[in-house]
Amino acid sequence: MSVRTDTVLPPGPGDCDLRAMRNDPLRFLSEATATYGDIVRYEAGDETIYLLNRPELARQVLKDNAANYTKDRTPDHIMLRPLLGNGLLTSEGDDWDRQRHMCAPAFRRSQVEKFGSVMTSAAQGLLERWRPAIASGSPVRVDHDLTALTLMVVIESMFGADVAGIGEGFGRAVDAVNSFIGHYLPADGADQADTGVRRARYARAAAFLDQVVRAIVMARRAGGGAGRMDLLAGLLASPADVSDTELRDQVLTIAMAGHETTAKSLTWTLYLLDRHPRVAEQLTSEVDAALGGRLPTAADLPRLPMCRQVIEEALRLYPPVWQISRRAIGADTVGGFDVTPGALVGISPYLLHRHPAYWAEPDAFRPERFAASSAERPSHLYMPFGGGPRICIGQHFAIVEATLVLATLVREVRLEVVPGFVVEPEALVTLRPRNGLLAIPRPR
């Protein structure tokens, strides 16, 4: 019986310019798959990287053989752990399993829908802050305002705290963190001063975020929020010994992940609706018919299918989590090619969501494609919240919040992107509009 001794490696460009990859990662990934196919191998610095771009390959790494792939020592892990500590997003093994078990009750469907009034109240509050701009036809920074809104929602819902007064400061801190992490390269020459400025802003932002989170934990430990049944109450009541450091890590992780991705999803949704007025008209007709002028509630969700479809299509075109990485613990065979131990494996929802073999008119905004059951799509083709056991714990929270906020806003306004304002994706920690979104809220 013969034993195979050769190693079968996928095609690829060989050594790559790390700086060029960081400057425009979406272009690099798109060109790599267009040139070499759906399994690409390349070198970047000391790393061997496999890029996988078929749903069955994503499923193998993230679900079927997930035990062979770890987040430990991936770029995401290296970038985020200094800020988030050992929270649900960055922990591994038994720590992650215990944390997921502790956090899961707060994200059950029945629990999430109790916070519908928090979500619609926050959206109504945003409309009130936009009243002067609506009256004067002045532009607003939609992305900043939605960041403040989603931050307020997740912190009030999950931790029982009111951060309305610091929402903008928190958003600026998140921008500083994204700027440093997303652009960081070892500094040399002309780049050194710029990296130093980013590093200083990051340090101040991290200190601010830490201070806010520790204040939330201290307030609850001092007896605030008595009788609440939220995530923080569950963590404090856990039979496991949860230290102040773990509480800090968990609260900051949920606050960061829970507001950033939803804010970006809503930002891209509103941008796409401005670009596609026919879809916007259909959406407002649905909202008007379902609500009759009143605010939506969680009970209205079944009557707002197009709201959800619009959001899902925006998540397809612009998934906030645009890249997922894992490190191979042992050898594996993926798509007929050998993955070597220690190699980095990358899966890009941005690419999968635009794969022409699986999506008709992949670059077109067509919300109706989500009218069909998700069971008709291949597993792990659509992954705005990741896949496998580590799929985002807050995916239902995010969809409910985005749907209710969108319905509340389109009841009263349509957003018109300022003429000439350039909107293009920038792939940092999340996929965001490079220059934000400047738009005029027009009365309907």
C-alpha positions in Angstrom: 0.0 0.0 0.0 1.6 3.3 -1.1 1.8 6.3 1.2 1.5 9.7 -0.4 4.5 11.9 0.2 3.9 14.8 -2.1 2.1 18.0 -1.0 -0.5 19.5 -3.3 -0.6 23.3 -2.9 -3.1 25.7 -4.5 -2.0 28.3 -7.0 -1.2 31.9 -6.0 1.0 34.9 -6.5 3.8 33.9 -4.2 5.2 36.7 -2.0 2.9 39.7 -1.7 3.4 43.3 -0.7 1.9 43.6 2.8 1.6 47.3 2.6 -0.3 47.2 -0.7 -2.6 44.5 0.7 -3.4 46.7 3.7 -4.0 49.8 1.5 -6.7 48.1 -0.5 -7.5 44.6 0.8 -10.8 44.3 -1.1 -9.0 44.8 -4.4 -6.3 42.4 -3.5 -8.7 39.6 -2.5 -10.9 40.2 -5.5 -8.0 40.2 -8.0 -6.4 37.1 -6.3 -9.6 35.0 -6.8 -10.2 36.4 -10.3 -6.6 35.3 -11.3 -6.1 32.1 -9.4 -9.5 30.7 -8.6 -11.5 30.0 -5.4 -8.5 28.6 -3.5 -5.4 30.8 -3.4 -2.2 30.5 -1.5 0.2 33.4 -1.0 2.9 34.6 1.3 2.8 37.9 3.2 5.9 38.5 5.4 6.4 35.3 7.4 2.9 34.1 6.9 1.5 31.5 4.6 -2.1 32.3 3.8 -4.9 30.4 2.1 -7.8 32.3 0.8 -11.0 30.1 0.4 -13.9 31.4 -1.7 -16.5 28.6 -1.9 -19.3 28.0 0.7 -18.4 24.3 1.3 -14.8 25.3 2.0 -16.0 27.9 4.5 -18.2 25.3 6.1 -15.3 22.9 6.5 -13.1 25.4 8.2 -15.7 27.1 10.4 -18.0 24.2 11.2 -17.2 20.6 10.0 -13.6 20.7 11.0 -13.7 23.7 13.3 -11.6 21.8 16.0 -8.6 22.1 13.7 -8.8 25.8 13.3 -8.3 28.4 16.0 -8.6 32.2 16.3 -5.5 32.2 18.4 -2.6 34.2 16.7 -4.8 35.3 13.8 -4.5 39.0 12.8 -8.0 39.6 14.3 -6.9 38.1 17.6 -3.6 40.0 17.7 -5.3 43.3 16.9 -8.3 43.0 19.2 -7.1 41.2 22.3 -5.0 44.1 23.7 -8.2 46.2 23.6 -10.9 43.6 24.4 -9.0 41.3 26.7 -10.3 37.7 27.0 -13.9 38.4 26.1 -16.3 36.3 24.0 -14.8 37.6 20.7 -11.2 36.7 21.5 -11.3 33.8 24.0 -10.7 30.2 23.0 -11.4 26.6 24.2 -13.0 26.1 27.6 -13.0 29.9 28.3 -15.0 30.6 25.2 -17.4 27.8 25.9 -18.1 29.0 29.4 -18.5 32.6 28.3 -20.9 31.7 25.5 -23.0 29.6 27.9 -23.1 32.6 30.4 -24.0 35.1 27.7 -26.5 33.1 25.7 -29.7 33.7 27.8 -29.5 37.4 27.2 -29.7 36.9 23.4 -32.6 34.5 23.2 -35.3 35.6 20.8 -37.9 36.2 23.6 -35.4 38.3 25.6 -34.2 40.4 22.7 -37.7 41.3 21.6 -38.4 42.8 25.0 -36.0 45.6 24.0 -38.0 46.7 21.0 -39.2 49.8 22.8 -35.6 50.7 23.6 -34.7 50.4 19.9 -37.6 52.5 18.6 -37.2 55.1 21.3 -33.6 55.6 20.4 -34.6 56.0 16.7 -37.3 58.5 17.6 -34.7 60.4 19.7 -32.5 60.6 16.6 -35.3 62.0 14.5 -35.9 64.7 17.2 -32.2 65.6 17.0 -32.5 65.8 13.2 -35.5 68.2 13.3 -33.4 71.4 12.8 -31.6 69.7 9.8 -34.9 68.5 8.4 -36.3 72.0 8.6 -33.3 73.7 7.1 -32.2 71.1 4.6 -28.8 70.8 6.3 -26.7 67.6 6.1 -26.0 65.3 9.0 -23.3 62.7 9.6 -25.5 59.7 9.4 -22.7 57.2 10.3 -21.8 59.1 13.5 -25.4 59.4 14.5 -26.2 55.8 14.0 -23.1 54.8 16.0 -24.3 56.8 18.9 -27.8 55.3 18.5 -26.7 51.6 18.4 -24.3 52.2 21.3 -27.1 53.6 23.4 -29.3 50.6 22.5 -26.9 47.8 23.3 -25.6 49.4 26.6 -29.1 50.1 27.8 -30.5 46.7 26.8 -27.6 44.5 27.9 -26.2 46.5 30.8 -29.0 48.8 32.0 -26.9 51.9 31.7 -27.6 55.3 30.1 -24.8 56.6 27.9 -26.8 59.1 25.9 -24.4 61.8 26.9 -21.2 60.1 25.7 -22.4 58.4 22.6 -20.5 60.7 20.3 -17.4 60.4 22.4 -17.6 56.6 22.3 -18.1 56.7 18.5 -15.0 58.9 18.1 -13.0 56.5 20.3 -14.1 53.5 18.2 -13.1 55.4 15.0 -9.6 56.0 16.6 -9.3 52.3 17.4 -10.3 51.3 13.9 -7.9 53.8 12.3 -4.9 52.5 14.3 -5.7 48.7 14.0 -6.8 48.8 10.4 -3.9 50.8 9.1 -1.1 49.6 11.4 2.2 48.5 9.9 5.6 48.6 11.5 6.6 52.2 11.1 9.6 53.3 9.1 10.6 56.4 7.3 7.9 58.7 6.2 5.2 56.6 7.9 6.6 56.8 11.4 5.1 60.2 12.4 1.6 59.2 11.1 1.8 55.8 12.9 2.8 57.6 16.1 -0.2 59.9 15.9 -2.5 57.0 15.3 -0.9 55.1 18.2 -1.4 58.1 20.6 -5.1 58.5 19.5 -5.6 54.7 20.0 -4.1 54.9 23.5 -6.4 57.7 24.5 -9.4 56.0 23.0 -8.6 52.7 24.7 -8.3 54.4 28.0 -11.6 56.2 27.5 -13.4 53.0 26.6 -12.0 51.2 29.6 -13.1 54.0 31.9 -16.7 54.0 30.5 -17.0 50.2 30.9 -15.5 50.0 34.4 -18.0 52.8 35.4 -20.9 50.7 34.1 -19.7 47.6 36.1 -19.1 49.6 39.3 -22.5 51.2 39.1 -24.2 47.8 38.8 -22.1 46.4 41.6 -23.1 49.3 43.8 -26.8 48.3 43.4 -27.8 50.1 40.2 -30.4 48.3 38.0 -31.9 46.3 40.8 -34.4 43.7 39.4 -33.2 43.9 35.8 -32.8 40.7 33.9 -30.1 41.6 31.3 -26.7 40.4 30.3 -24.8 42.1 33.1 -27.2 40.8 35.7 -26.6 37.3 34.4 -22.9 37.7 34.5 -23.0 39.0 38.1 -25.3 36.2 39.1 -23.2 33.4 37.5 -22.2 30.6 39.8 -18.7 30.9 38.3 -16.4 33.4 39.9 -16.5 36.3 37.4 -13.7 38.7 38.2 -13.9 42.5 37.6 -11.4 42.0 34.8 -13.6 39.4 33.1 -16.6 41.6 33.5 -14.7 44.5 32.0 -13.7 42.3 29.0 -17.1 40.9 28.4 -18.9 44.3 28.7 -16.5 46.0 26.4 -16.6 43.1 23.9 -20.4 43.1 23.7 -20.6 46.9 23.6 -18.1 47.2 20.8 -19.3 44.3 18.7 -22.9 44.9 19.5 -23.1 48.5 18.3 -20.4 48.8 15.6 -21.7 46.2 13.1 -25.3 47.3 13.4 -24.4 50.9 12.9 -22.5 50.1 9.8 -25.3 47.8 8.5 -27.8 50.6 8.9 -25.5 53.2 7.3 -25.0 51.0 4.2 -28.8 50.3 4.1 -29.7 54.0 4.1 -27.0 54.7 1.5 -28.4 52.0 -0.8 -32.0 53.2 -0.4 -30.9 56.6 -1.6 -29.2 55.1 -4.6 -32.4 53.0 -5.4 -35.5 55.2 -5.1 -37.8 52.5 -6.5 -36.9 50.1 -3.7 -37.2 53.0 -1.2 -40.7 53.7 -2.4 -41.7 50.1 -2.0 -40.2 50.0 1.5 -42.1 53.1 2.7 -45.3 51.7 1.3 -44.8 48.5 3.3 -44.0 50.5 6.5 -47.0 52.8 6.1 -49.4 49.9 5.5 -48.1 47.9 8.4 -47.9 50.7 11.0 -50.5 53.2 10.0 -48.4 56.1 11.3 -47.5 54.6 14.7 -44.1 53.5 16.0 -43.2 49.8 15.3 -43.0 47.2 17.9 -41.4 43.7 18.0 -44.9 42.3 17.2 -44.8 44.1 13.9 -41.7 42.3 12.6 -43.7 39.7 10.6 -45.5 42.5 8.9 -42.2 44.2 7.8 -40.6 41.5 5.5 -39.2 44.0 3.1 -37.5 45.9 5.9 -35.6 42.8 6.7 -34.9 41.9 3.1 -33.4 45.4 2.5 -31.2 45.0 5.5 -30.1 41.5 4.5 -29.2 42.6 1.0 -27.2 45.5 2.4 -25.4 43.0 4.6 -24.7 40.9 1.5 -23.2 43.7 -0.4 -21.4 45.4 2.5 -20.9 42.8 5.3 -19.4 44.7 8.3 -17.3 41.6 9.1 -15.6 41.4 5.6 -12.9 38.9 6.5 -12.7 35.9 8.9 -9.4 34.3 9.7 -8.4 31.0 11.4 -5.1 29.3 12.0 -4.7 25.7 11.1 -3.6 23.6 14.2 -2.9 20.5 12.1 -2.8 19.4 8.5 -5.9 19.4 6.5 -7.1 18.9 2.9 -9.4 21.6 1.6 -10.8 21.4 -1.9 -8.2 18.8 -2.9 -5.3 21.0 -1.7 -3.1 20.5 1.4 -3.3 23.1 4.2 -0.1 23.0 6.2 -0.1 23.3 10.0 0.3 26.8 11.2 -1.0 28.3 8.0 -3.5 31.2 8.1 -6.8 30.6 6.4 -8.9 33.5 5.3 -12.6 33.5 4.3 -14.1 36.7 3.0 -17.9 37.1 3.3 -17.4 40.2 1.0 -16.2 37.8 -1.8 -18.6 35.0 -1.1 -21.5 37.4 -1.1 -20.6 38.6 -4.6 -19.6 35.2 -6.1 -21.0 35.1 -9.6 -21.5 31.3 -9.5 -24.0 31.6 -6.6 -25.6 35.1 -7.0 -27.4 36.4 -10.0 -26.3 40.0 -10.7 -24.0 39.8 -7.7 -23.2 43.5 -7.6 -26.8 44.6 -7.9 -29.0 45.7 -5.0 -31.9 43.3 -5.2 -33.6 42.8 -1.8 -36.2 40.5 -3.3 -33.5 37.7 -3.5 -34.0 37.3 0.3 -37.8 36.7 -0.1 -36.9 33.0 -0.6 -36.1 30.7 2.3 -32.5 30.6 3.5 -32.7 26.8 3.1 -32.5 27.3 -0.6 -28.9 28.7 -0.3 -25.8 26.6 0.2 -24.7 26.5 3.8 -22.1 29.2 4.6 -22.6 31.1 1.4 -24.3 34.0 3.2 -22.3 34.8 6.3 -22.8 38.4 7.6 -22.5 37.0 11.2 -19.9 34.4 10.5 -20.6 30.7 10.7 -20.1 27.5 12.6 -20.1 27.3 16.4 -18.7 30.8 16.7 -21.5 32.5 14.7 -22.3 35.9 16.3 -24.3 35.4 19.5 -26.1 38.7 18.8 -27.3 38.1 15.2 -31.0 38.1 16.2 -30.5 41.3 18.3 -28.8 43.0 15.4 -31.5 42.1 12.8 -34.4 43.1 15.2 -32.7 46.4 16.0 -31.9 47.2 12.4 -35.4 46.4 11.3 -37.2 48.5 14.0 -34.8 51.4 13.6 -35.1 51.4 9.8 -38.9 51.3 10.0 -39.0 54.1 12.5 -36.8 56.4 10.4 -38.4 55.8 7.0 -41.9 56.6 8.5 -40.8 60.3 8.6 -37.7 60.9 6.5 -35.8 59.9 3.4 -32.1 60.5 3.4 -30.5 62.1 0.4 -26.7 61.7 0.1 -25.1 65.2 -0.4 -24.5 65.6 -4.1 -20.8 65.0 -5.0 -20.1 63.2 -1.6 -18.0 60.2 -2.4 -19.1 56.9 -0.7 -16.7 54.0 -1.1 -16.0 51.0 1.2 -13.0 51.0 3.4 -12.0 47.6 4.9 -10.7 48.3 8.4 -11.7 46.2 11.4 -15.2 46.5 9.9 -16.3 47.5 6.4 -17.3 51.2 6.6 -17.7 54.1 4.2 -14.3 55.6 3.9 -15.5 59.2 4.5 -18.6 58.3 6.5 -22.0 59.2 5.2 -23.1 62.8 4.8 -26.8 63.1 3.9 -29.7 65.5 4.2 -32.8 64.2 6.0 -35.8 65.2 3.9 -39.3 65.1 5.2 -41.6 62.6 3.5 
